[in-house]
Amino acid sequence: MRLSEPMLGVDTGGTFTDFVLFDGESMRMHKVLSTPSAPEEAILQGIREMGLEQQCFRMVHGSTVATNAVLEGKGVATLYITNSGFRDLLTIGRQARAELYNLQPRQLDPPVAREWQHETGGRLSPQGEVMQDLSAADLEEIRQVVAALKPESVAVNLLFSWVDSRFEQQIRSVLPDDVFISLSSEVLPEIREYERGIATWLNAWIGPLVDGYVKRLQQQLPQAVISIMQSSGDTIAASQAGTQAVRMLLSGPAGGLVGASYLGRLAGRSLLLTFDMGGTSTDVALIDAEPQLTSEGHIAQWPVAVSMVDMHTIGAGGGSIAWLDAGGMVHIGPQSAGADPGPACYGNGGAAVTVTDANLVLGRLRADAFLGGRMQLDCNAAYAAMRQLAQSMQCTTQEAARGIITVANEQMVQALRKISIERGVDPKAYTLVSFGGAGGLHVCALAELLGVSEAMVPVHAGVLSALGMLTTRPGRQLSRTWQGELLQREDVHIDAAFRQLASEAVTALEEEGVPAHQLIFERSLDLRYKGQSYTLNIEWSDVHGSAAEFHHTHESRYGHRLDVPVEMLNLCLRVRGEAHEIVIDKLAVDKAAVPQEMLKIAGESADVPLYQRDELAAGQQLSGPAVVVESVSTTWIAAGWGCTVDAGGNLMLSLN
């Protein structure tokens, strides 16, 4: 899709808010410190600094509002309505224990306090038969409960609402107009009442916050057409985003995966192991041509059964705080210095030592080159904080800094192993792709620890999530339960069910201005052997073809197949529009750049060359140790590693 006006990708992170502007011919990058209490303030600041206040543009935004609200437990007052006898459903859950052998596990608060739970009639059987009607007295009682509690939102999760939604719709009809309403039959019309209930409650709990934030952003940017990134890697119009808050929990990280897969294709790499290290956290994922999706994700302790990119997140980023436990062992995170006060080296009064401070003390970060020189780092503050920690560790300042980097690297490589080796995937077949503002400082060490011999620091790696926003597509992920043996279904009936699902997506996307003829439809089924609890998602072809593919996939993943019927559980449909066309400028085949200066780096016997990334030429080769700086990030090429700059400006790293 060609652009008719400039397009701006905006990724709000815990420490920085990133901007990438594409005007149809060239790109411009920008970063500002985030404003967590009011994320729109950082966005407005960046737009002013980029000179876009009076200009019309399209904006795709990856927001952390939904994520932060869940992680911090700061949702709105929410009434949960369910069938009689099931008020404790969300509290009981699956009775799974996070620590199997802990005899005194930490008691978690229930998602919904008992006084905010309400039981009512309107119960259906699995076949949709009415077992208990929803009476006028039930509806009147709901009115009275709402009037007494005055909730900001209401979550309605009735049994088997995915078969027939009439009772949920009747409850909606008696609720006040100023209350945010979330119905399970609309949020996730699938079997499994607990997972459906959590998704419905999360959507209601954070929905008003997301809706209010998006509306404030639209009011303050009347010149912009705004879309919001969903956890699936597709976008949704801002006007529709508020009602789909649960689908925005991985909004920002999804942009990074979309950007990584896009640049990976341009570089001729389709198998990618991604490593996104920001200021607050690190996200890792596997990409096979495109980001992989899952409906078994989690946010905090809650399962999130809506479709989202499949990634693993740990609380270790550049701003993660280093601390000692009672035995004197170093730990990194999950606490973060954030944007305010930030790491000690930011000079804003932060006293805690962070991973960023350690990199500065070791000389891998340049104090006068941070954010392209727009932000001067305070070396004295970093050294003072590190000396204090070193005294507690009974070691030198540089030894303490190296220890912090070692522990941080080990935590991050464990996450990479979890997403690859623990799933039976050999990481040696993949290219490790590093991005995020802090990723380039650790990529060589992580590749060595993982046994990977090739890594890639893509062009614009420090703002890749924002760049990924520019390459996304408008889209929807829809699903619906239709349980039964697959081979007893008729192809024509399954095709008709997919057409019914598709009509909902087409209507929603046409409201965003996406023509129906541009839409791409991806159809799949959640299948399992009869009697199993979990499913595999298999592309739909026909009943016999999909069944055969399920047997093959099950055998390749679990090592065996069964001679039992294959059961269909859910219809899954992904509908997407066309991607926007953006251009990555090719580097000139020019005279190789020379080092800008030579640096003293802790642990290196000789001075280390420093290069400006925008001065490197296509085909230029570098040997580690070396430092490559750019306006939004820094790359540390370790000893024993070589680097070739490809035509697109990517740093292709290889272990010598």
Secondary structure as GFF3:
##gff-version 3
##sequence-region A 1 656
A	DSSP	beta_strand	7	12	.	.	.	ID=ss1
A	DSSP	beta_strand	16	22	.	.	.	ID=ss2
A	DSSP	beta_strand	27	33	.	.	.	ID=ss3
A	DSSP	alpha_helix	39	49	.	.	.	ID=ss4
A	DSSP	beta_strand	57	62	.	.	.	ID=ss5
A	DSSP	alpha_helix	65	71	.	.	.	ID=ss6
A	DSSP	beta_strand	78	83	.	.	.	ID=ss7
A	DSSP	alpha_helix	89	92	.	.	.	ID=ss8
A	DSSP	three_ten_helix	114	116	.	.	.	ID=ss9
A	DSSP	beta_strand	117	120	.	.	.	ID=ss10
A	DSSP	beta_strand	123	124	.	.	.	ID=ss11
A	DSSP	beta_strand	130	132	.	.	.	ID=ss12
A	DSSP	alpha_helix	136	149	.	.	.	ID=ss13
A	DSSP	beta_strand	153	157	.	.	.	ID=ss14
A	DSSP	alpha_helix	166	173	.	.	.	ID=ss15
A	DSSP	beta_strand	180	183	.	.	.	ID=ss16
A	DSSP	alpha_helix	184	187	.	.	.	ID=ss17
A	DSSP	alpha_helix	193	220	.	.	.	ID=ss18
A	DSSP	beta_strand	224	229	.	.	.	ID=ss19
A	DSSP	beta_strand	234	237	.	.	.	ID=ss20
A	DSSP	alpha_helix	238	241	.	.	.	ID=ss21
A	DSSP	three_ten_helix	242	248	.	.	.	ID=ss22
A	DSSP	alpha_helix	251	266	.	.	.	ID=ss23
A	DSSP	beta_strand	271	277	.	.	.	ID=ss24
A	DSSP	beta_strand	282	288	.	.	.	ID=ss25
A	DSSP	beta_strand	293	294	.	.	.	ID=ss26
A	DSSP	beta_strand	297	299	.	.	.	ID=ss27
A	DSSP	beta_strand	302	304	.	.	.	ID=ss28
A	DSSP	beta_strand	308	309	.	.	.	ID=ss29
A	DSSP	beta_strand	311	314	.	.	.	ID=ss30
A	DSSP	beta_strand	320	324	.	.	.	ID=ss31
A	DSSP	beta_strand	330	336	.	.	.	ID=ss32
A	DSSP	three_ten_helix	344	346	.	.	.	ID=ss33
A	DSSP	alpha_helix	355	361	.	.	.	ID=ss34
A	DSSP	three_ten_helix	370	373	.	.	.	ID=ss35
A	DSSP	alpha_helix	379	393	.	.	.	ID=ss36
A	DSSP	alpha_helix	397	419	.	.	.	ID=ss37
A	DSSP	three_ten_helix	421	423	.	.	.	ID=ss38
A	DSSP	three_ten_helix	427	429	.	.	.	ID=ss39
A	DSSP	beta_strand	431	435	.	.	.	ID=ss40
A	DSSP	three_ten_helix	439	441	.	.	.	ID=ss41
A	DSSP	alpha_helix	443	450	.	.	.	ID=ss42
A	DSSP	beta_strand	454	457	.	.	.	ID=ss43
A	DSSP	three_ten_helix	461	463	.	.	.	ID=ss44
A	DSSP	alpha_helix	464	470	.	.	.	ID=ss45
A	DSSP	beta_strand	473	485	.	.	.	ID=ss46
A	DSSP	three_ten_helix	486	488	.	.	.	ID=ss47
A	DSSP	alpha_helix	491	511	.	.	.	ID=ss48
A	DSSP	three_ten_helix	516	518	.	.	.	ID=ss49
A	DSSP	beta_strand	520	529	.	.	.	ID=ss50
A	DSSP	beta_strand	536	539	.	.	.	ID=ss51
A	DSSP	alpha_helix	543	558	.	.	.	ID=ss52
A	DSSP	beta_strand	566	576	.	.	.	ID=ss53
A	DSSP	beta_strand	597	599	.	.	.	ID=ss54
A	DSSP	beta_strand	608	612	.	.	.	ID=ss55
A	DSSP	three_ten_helix	613	615	.	.	.	ID=ss56
A	DSSP	beta_strand	621	623	.	.	.	ID=ss57
A	DSSP	beta_strand	626	629	.	.	.	ID=ss58
A	DSSP	beta_strand	634	637	.	.	.	ID=ss59
A	DSSP	beta_strand	641	645	.	.	.	ID=ss60
A	DSSP	beta_strand	651	655	.	.	.	ID=ss61
###
